[in-house]
Amino acid sequence: MTPVLSHAIVAALACHALAMALILWRLLRGPSAQDRVLALDLLYINGMLVMLVLGIRHASSMYFEAALLIALFGFVSSAALAKFLLRGEVIE
């Protein structure tokens, strides 16, 4: 791994950590339920991106599979939360 790539990976992880801290602040302080759902969406997206960056850093495919699982569960949970906010029930 080149030094430029290793520094870029460290910078990307630092930016994602800062973004996740700000998202957690919005999640805890959000004035409405829609803000909290959006914060959860952003949180799983940033978690997936962190896993992808770690997969590049360690050159391991396990991180990419974990990122795929995070994306899958995040999409399903977002759809369920959106349906719950619209109708008040998830299962009809």
C-alpha positions as a Python dict, from the first residue, in 0.01 Angstrom:
ca = {
    (1, 'M'): (0, 0, 0),
    (2, 'T'): (139, 338, -94),
    (3, 'P'): (182, 610, 168),
    (4, 'V'): (-65, 834, -14),
    (5, 'L'): (-333, 565, 1),
    (6, 'S'): (-271, 495, 369),
    (7, 'H'): (-300, 865, 454),
    (8, 'A'): (-615, 896, 244),
    (9, 'I'): (-769, 599, 426),
    (10, 'V'): (-691, 752, 765),
    (11, 'A'): (-840, 1085, 652),
    (12, 'A'): (-1152, 910, 519),
    (13, 'L'): (-1200, 720, 846),
    (14, 'A'): (-1161, 1044, 1043),
    (15, 'C'): (-1420, 1218, 825),
    (16, 'H'): (-1661, 928, 865),
    (17, 'A'): (-1611, 928, 1243),
    (18, 'L'): (-1692, 1299, 1256),
    (19, 'A'): (-1998, 1246, 1037),
    (20, 'M'): (-2120, 962, 1259),
    (21, 'A'): (-2079, 1179, 1570),
    (22, 'L'): (-2287, 1455, 1412),
    (23, 'I'): (-2548, 1204, 1299),
    (24, 'L'): (-2574, 1064, 1652),
    (25, 'W'): (-2629, 1416, 1779),
    (26, 'R'): (-2916, 1460, 1529),
    (27, 'L'): (-3055, 1119, 1622),
    (28, 'L'): (-3070, 1207, 1990),
    (29, 'R'): (-3181, 1567, 1945),
    (30, 'G'): (-3403, 1544, 1634),
    (31, 'P'): (-3722, 1742, 1678),
    (32, 'S'): (-3940, 1496, 1487),
    (33, 'A'): (-3959, 1126, 1414),
    (34, 'Q'): (-3877, 1188, 1048),
    (35, 'D'): (-3548, 1351, 1147),
    (36, 'R'): (-3460, 1052, 1359),
    (37, 'V'): (-3540, 808, 1077),
    (38, 'L'): (-3325, 1009, 838),
    (39, 'A'): (-3043, 1007, 1096),
    (40, 'L'): (-3069, 628, 1122),
    (41, 'D'): (-3049, 602, 742),
    (42, 'L'): (-2738, 816, 736),
    (43, 'L'): (-2589, 620, 1025),
    (44, 'Y'): (-2615, 287, 846),
    (45, 'I'): (-2484, 440, 523),
    (46, 'N'): (-2180, 577, 704),
    (47, 'G'): (-2130, 245, 880),
    (48, 'M'): (-2135, 72, 543),
    (49, 'L'): (-1882, 319, 404),
    (50, 'V'): (-1653, 265, 702),
    (51, 'M'): (-1664, -109, 637),
    (52, 'L'): (-1575, -51, 272),
    (53, 'V'): (-1280, 170, 362),
    (54, 'L'): (-1158, -89, 613),
    (55, 'G'): (-1194, -356, 344),
    (56, 'I'): (-967, -154, 117),
    (57, 'R'): (-718, -97, 398),
    (58, 'H'): (-694, -461, 504),
    (59, 'A'): (-749, -609, 155),
    (60, 'S'): (-1009, -850, 288),
    (61, 'S'): (-1337, -947, 124),
    (62, 'M'): (-1505, -1009, 462),
    (63, 'Y'): (-1545, -635, 512),
    (64, 'F'): (-1723, -605, 178),
    (65, 'E'): (-1964, -882, 273),
    (66, 'A'): (-2032, -709, 606),
    (67, 'A'): (-2098, -383, 419),
    (68, 'L'): (-2347, -565, 197),
    (69, 'L'): (-2529, -701, 503),
    (70, 'I'): (-2539, -355, 661),
    (71, 'A'): (-2689, -214, 341),
    (72, 'L'): (-2949, -491, 324),
    (73, 'F'): (-3063, -459, 685),
    (74, 'G'): (-3056, -80, 663),
    (75, 'F'): (-3285, -77, 361),
    (76, 'V'): (-3532, -315, 521),
    (77, 'S'): (-3538, -119, 845),
    (78, 'S'): (-3583, 210, 659),
    (79, 'A'): (-3878, 71, 466),
    (80, 'A'): (-4035, -65, 786),
    (81, 'L'): (-3988, 264, 972),
    (82, 'A'): (-4131, 465, 683),
    (83, 'K'): (-4436, 239, 669),
    (84, 'F'): (-4479, 267, 1045),
    (85, 'L'): (-4463, 647, 1033),
    (86, 'L'): (-4719, 662, 750),
    (87, 'R'): (-4974, 408, 876),
    (88, 'G'): (-4892, 336, 1237),
    (89, 'E'): (-4841, -36, 1176),
    (90, 'V'): (-4577, -241, 1000),
    (91, 'I'): (-4755, -571, 937),
    (92, 'E'): (-5099, -555, 783),
}
